[in-house]
């Protein structure tokens, strides 16, 4: 059973708040916390709680009847107590973050919602269905054990190229690392400079082209841009030797070259999303060092160039962890291998355990329900492996050592990397609630790049903040034209604007894209002939089991 649990939830087991950790809490603060805990428990048992504690996990009617109400209130009091203890620990930031993270994992896993005997909603469903919910839950568990992860959506509801990633276009180039898609214009006139999008290589590109109503690709096409897209190959066993240099040189720089040649334009506009933005920064800096300037403008979406604060992911990264990865999959120990896409997906899910793990555990297994139909979660579950050498280089030199921001510290593709040599205008977007790329870290790019930069902060998280079409009329974003050194100063002066940031970006990108010309009806060119219709075959490849 333990091995099966590891398959579903990965190899990481959260430690408890140890006696050593407790010793790092100042005695006065510890005494205050313990007194507050005793007071809260007494008020609960005596029925004197001034206001019941609230949590969305316990909003159902069944939780407010009989013993269940007392149980979940006690759980929340205990949770608050453990969180207060962890938060009171006096330690260096990295150690404290690990303690806080471990505490959150323990608290989340021990919720009474997660056990059949203490979940009144699950018990009611069991009785109501004459046991069918339990049967369904067991079937769901067995199915998920085959894939190694908890299902978050009904995967049978979507098919890439059929009802998701359906923007019309064609693959006009491919190599062993990526396919290049050119999308068909949807307007009679288009900007002369094309727009190349580089998505993260740890996910499939169609997050930028989900369904028509949420597709950033289709929105940009409608604004008159000619859009190209990199579609990364899902690494297999023949790609275990692929390095960071390969992704930059044979990936991004090659995609730039082909886009320039196919469009017959001297310069193009370039976008990188998440790790795609880090790759783009490397590529453009290398070209600038060689006095090659094919980039009219650069866009970074929720991307790191400065890895000083890597948010919650920091708890997984230290010298021993990176060295272990280098020895086992990075090739330094003599052998290289793939990093499992399932492992990556599970890691990201446990950064938000209540939202992305335990609620599905309860719904799928205890209540026996079929996961909902949701395109974004379908994409999130469409795993992508990574080559070990590429992944471990990224971990050590960027996440662990933060060397990318230091001029000429790193050599990529044989060329020293100096990000300050990037002088083209850059649009830098961050999401305020991003737990993967904290917005203040993304803001750091404004202090590194030497061009005319624009920083925009959107609401919500890493993905939902980015994928926010104007028609939805949701959320808001902040802008301020000056870029002070301190991000807090920027935010204090920023103006909040209702709705999507996409129109702001479209207006900015249009100013970088030259004049309007007549759109070409034929995709590709004499040199780059159509290979197959979009979305191509690479995006349809499933991650091989590692």
N, C-alpha and C positions, 0 to 999 in steps of 0.2 A: 504493500500500500504506500509506503514511503517513496519507493522508486516511482510509482505512478504519480504521486503528488509532485515529485521533482520534475517529471515530464511536463506537467501542467504549469507549474509555477516557477520553474528554474531552480538553480542550485543554491541560490542565496537564501539563508535562514536568518531572520532578524534576531539580534541579541537582545537581552533584557537590560534594563537599567541596573547596572551592577552596584555593589557596595562601594566600589572605587568611585563610580560616578556620583554616588550620594555624598561621598566625602568631599567632592569638589563644589558642593553647595554651601555657601556661607551659613553658619549655624543660625543666625538671626532670621535669614530668609527661609531656611528649612523649617524653623519653628512656626513662622507665619503660615506657611503652606499647610503644615500638619494641623494647625489650629483651624484653618478655614475648612479643611477636609472633615475634621471632626464635627464642626458646626453644620456643614451641609448634610452629613449622614444623619445627625441627630434630628434636624428639621425634616428630613425625608421620612424617617421612621415614626416621628411624632405627628406627621401630617401638617407641619407648619411651614412648608416651603412657600415662600411668598409668591413665586412664579415658577411653574414647572419648566424644566429645561426642554428645549426644542431641538429637533433634528429631523431632516427630511426622511431619514430611514424609518422613522417611527410616526409618520403622519397618518397612517391608516387607522380606522376606527377600532380595530381589534387590539391595537397597542394601548388604548386608553380605557380598557375594561379589565377589572379584576387584578390578578397578580402581574399581568404583563406591564401595566403602568409602573408599578413599583420596580420591576426588573429593569426596564429600560432607563428609568430615572437614576437608579443606582449605577448602571453602566456608564451613563453620561457623567455622573459625579466622579466616578473612578477615572474615567478618561481625562477629565479636566485636571484631576489631581496628578496623574502621571505626566501630562503635558506641562503642568506648572513646574514639576520637579525637573523635567528635562530642560525646560527653558531657563531654570535657575542655575544650572551647572555652569561654573566658570571655567572655560577652557578655550583654546584657540578655535577660531571659526570653523575650521575643517572638522575638528573632533566634535564640536558642538552640533554641527550639521548632521553628522553621522548618528549622534545620540538622538536628535530630534526625529530623524528619518526612521530609525529603528523603533522608537517609541510609537510613532504613527502606525507602523506596520503591525506592531503587537496590538495596539488599540483597535485598529480596523479588523484584524483577524478574529478578535474575541467578542465582537458584537453579538448580542443575542439573536440578531437577524440571521446569523450564519449557521444556526443549529436548529434542526427540526424540532427538538424537544422544547426549545425556548422561543420559537417563532409562532405566535398565535395565528398569523395569516397562513402559514404553511400547514399548520394543523387543521385549520378550517377547510383549506383546499383539499387536504387528504380525505377528510370526512365527506365533503361535498362530492368528490369524484369517485368515491368508493375505492380509493387507493390508486386510481389511474395516474394522478399527479406524481406519485412516487415512482411508478413504472416509467412514466415519461422522463422523469429526472434521471433515472438510472440509464436509460437509453441515451440521453444527452451526454451524460458523463462518459459512457463508452465511446461515443462518437468523438468527443473532444480529446480523449486519450489518444486517438489515432492521429490527430493533428498536432497535439502537444500544447494546445492553448484553449482557453475558454471562448466559445463562440459569442460574438457580440452582435451579430446580425445574421439574417437568413441569407446565406451565400448563394442559394439557388435563385434568388430574385434578380440577380444582376449578371450580365455577361459583357465583358469588355468588347467594344466594337458594335454591340447590339443596342443596348440601352444605357451605356455609360462609355465615355470616351468616344463620342460619335461625331465630332466635328470633322467635316469633309476635308480631306487632304491626301497626301501621298508621301511615302518614304522615298527620298531621292538619293540617299547615301547610307551606307552601313559599313562598319568594320567590326572586328570581334568585340568591341566595347560598347558601341551604341549605334542606334539608327537615328537618322535626321529626318524629321517630318516637316514638310512644307504644307501649310494649310491654304485652302482655296479662299481667295478674297470674297467677301460678301458685299462689297461696295464697288461701284464703278470706278471711283477714284481712290487711290491709296497714297500714303506717304512714301516718298522715294526710298528712305532708309528702312530696311527691314528690322524686325525685332526678334532676336533669338533668346529663347527661354531655356535655362539649365535647371532642371528640378533636382531635388536631393537624390543621391544614388542609393540611399537607404530606403527609398520608397518608390512606387511607380509614379510616372509623370502625370497620370490622369487626375490627380488631385486638382490640377489646373484646368481640367476638362471633364468634370463630373457629368452632370446632366445639363442640357442646354440652358436651363434657367439659372444654373449656378456655375457655368463655365466661364472662367476668366479668359480663356482663349476666344470663345465666341463673342464676349464683350469687346475685346480688343479688335477683333475682326470687324465688328459693327462700327467701331470708331475710325476705321480706315487704315489700320495697321496691317502689314504683311507679316504674319507670324510663322516662325520656325520653332521646332521643339526637339530637344535632345531626349531620346528614349533609351535609357540605360539597359544593357543586357543584364538579366538576372544571373549572377555568377554561378557557374557549375564547376565540377572538379578539374576541368581543363584551365580554369582561371585562378587557381590558388596562388600563382606566382605574381599576379598583377599588383602593381605598386601605386602609391600616391602619384608619383611622376607620370605613370601611364594614364591615370584619370585626368590629370592636368594636360599633358601633352597630346596623347592619342585620343583624349576625350574632348575637353573644352576648346583647346587651341585648334584642333582639327575641325571641330564643328564651326568655329569662327571662320576658318579658312574656306570651308565649303560654302557657307552662307554668303560670304563676300563674293566668291567666284560665281555662284549660281545667280545672285541678285545683280551682279555687275555694278555694285556700288562700292566705292572705296572705303566707306565706313558703315557700320551697323550699330544698332542699340542692343545691349546685352543685359539679361536678367539672371540672377542666381537666387535660388530659394533654399534656405537652411544651409546644409553642408554644400549644396550647389553654389551658394554665395561665397563660401570659403574657397571652393575650387575656382570660381570665377575671379576672385581677388588674386589668387596665385597666378592664374593665366594672364590676366591683364598686366600685372606687375612684371612678369617675365617678358612680355612683348614690349612693354615700355622700356625695360632695361636694354633691349636690343634696338631701341629707337623705331619700333614698329607700332603704328597707332591706328588700328582698324576699328577702334571702338569710339563711337560718337558720344555715347552715354552708358552708364552702368546703373543697374538697379539691384539692390540687396534687400531681399525679403527675409525677415527674422533670421539673420545670419551673424555669425561670429567672425570678426577679424582680430579682436582683442578678447582673449579667453581668461581675463582676470577673474571674472565671476561667471561660472558656468551653471549656476543655479542648482537645482536638485540633483542633477547628474554628477555633481562633484562628489557625492557620497560613494560612488562606485569607483572613483579613480584615485589611485595612489601609486607609489613606486612599485610596491610588491605586486599589485594587480596588473600593472602594465608590463612588468618584467615577466610575469607568468604568461600573459598573452603572447608576448614576443617569443618566448621559448616554445609554446605549444602550437600556435597558428601563424606566427609572424615571420617564420623562416630563420630567425636568429639562432635557434637551437638546431638548425639543420633541416627542419621540415616546415612546410607551410600548409595551411588548410583554410577552409572557409569558416567565417563566423555565421552561425545560424540566424536566419531572418526571424525565426520563431523566438529565439532567445532575445533578440533585439526588441521585438514587439512586446514580449512579456516584461522586459525591463522598463520600457516606457509606460506600460500599463500600471506597474506598481509605483510609479511616481504619483499617481492619483488613484490609490487602491479602492476607495469607496465608490468612485465614479466608473472606473474602468475594469475592476476585478470583482469585488464582492457583490455589487448589485446584480451582475450577470450570474454569479454563483447562486445567489438566492433565486432569481427568476428562472434560470435554466434547470437547476438541480432540485431545489426544495419545492418550488411551485410547479415544476414540470412544464414550463411554457416554452413555446418556440421563440427564438430571438426575433426582435422586430426587424422590419425592412428599412435600412438606412444606408444610402449610398456612401456617405463619408466613412461609416464603420466598415463597409465592405472594402473600401480602399485601405483602411487602416489594417485590416486583417490579411491583405494581399502581400505576404511577406517577401522580402528581398534579402538574399545573402550578401555578404561582403567578403572580398579576398582578405585573408589574414594580414599579409604584408601592408596592404593599403590601410587597413583598419588600425594596426598597431602604430604605424607612422603617425597617423592622425591623432591617436591617443597621446603618444609621448610628446611629440613636438608642438602640438597645439593645446590640447586639454591639460596635460600635465606640466609642461615647461613653458607654455605661452610664448613660443619663440617667433611666431609669425609676425607679430607687431614690431619686432626688433629689426631694424634695417640690416639687410645682408647677413643675418644670422643663419638663415636656411638657404640651401641650394636646392632648387627644384628644376628638374630637366636640365641640370648642369649650369643653371643660371642663378646668381644670388637674387633673393626676393626682397625688394624694398617697396612696400606698399605706398610710401609717400611719393613715389614716382607716378602714381596713377593720378593724372591731372584732368581727366574728363569729368563732366558733371555727373554727380551720383545722387540717386534717389534712394534714401535709406528708410525702410519701413520696419517698425517693430510693433508688437502687440503687448498691451499693458499687463495682461494676466498670463503672459507666456511663462511656463515653468521649465521650458527647455532652453530657450534663449532669452534670458531676462532683458527687458527693454533697455535698461541702463547699460548693459554690455553691448547691445546693438548700437546704442548711441555712441559708444566709444569709437566707432568707425569714422564719425564726423571729425575726430581729432587726429586721425591717422592719414586719411586721404587728402590730397592737396588741391583737388578741384573745387568747383562751386557745388557744394552739397546742399541737399534738402532733406530734412528729417521729419517724418510723419509718424505719429503714434496712434495706433488703432486700439479700439476696445477689444475685450475678449482674449482668447488664447492663441497658441502657436498656429493652429489651423483655422479655427472658426473666425479669428480676426482677419486672416488673409482672405478667405473665401467668403466675401460679404457683398454680393451683387447689389447694385443700387435699387433695383426693383423691390427688394425685400424691405427697404426703408427701416433697417435695423441698426442699432448700435450708434457709435459716434467715433470721431477721431480728433486729434489735437494737432495744431500746426503753430509754428513760430519761426520766422525767417532767420533770426539770429541763432548762432550755435555756440553758446558759452561753454566753457570747459566742463562745468558741473551740470549733469543732467537734471538735477533737482531745480536748478535755476531756470533751465529751459522750460520745465513743466510749469513752474510758477508763473511764467509769462505766456504760456501757450494758450491758444484760444480753442475751445471745444466747438466742433461743428457736427451737427446731427447727420446721421446717415453714413453711407459707405465712403471709404477713401478712394475708391476706384476712379470717380470723375476727376479728383485732384491729380491722381497719377496720370490719367489720360491727357489732361491738359498739359502737364509737365512734359510727358513723353512726346506729345505733338510738337512742342517747341524744339525738341532735339532731333526731329525726324525729317527736316527739309520740306521741300514743296510737295504738292500733290501731283501725281502722275496717273495716267490711265492704267487700271489694273490689268494684269495679264491673265487670260483665261486658261492658259496651259501651264501646268506645274512642271518643275524641273527645267532642264535646259539640254542643249546638245551634249554637253559634257556629263551632266547629271540627270540621267533618264529615270523615269518612275520605276521603282522596283516592285512596289505593292501598295495597295490603298492603306491609308491611315486606319487604325492606329499602329499597324505593323505587327510583326510576329514577336519581337522581343518583349513587349509589354504583356503578352499573353503567357509567357513562360512562367511556370510556378517554381518556387524555390525548391531546389533539391534538398532532400533530408540530409542533415549533417550528423 
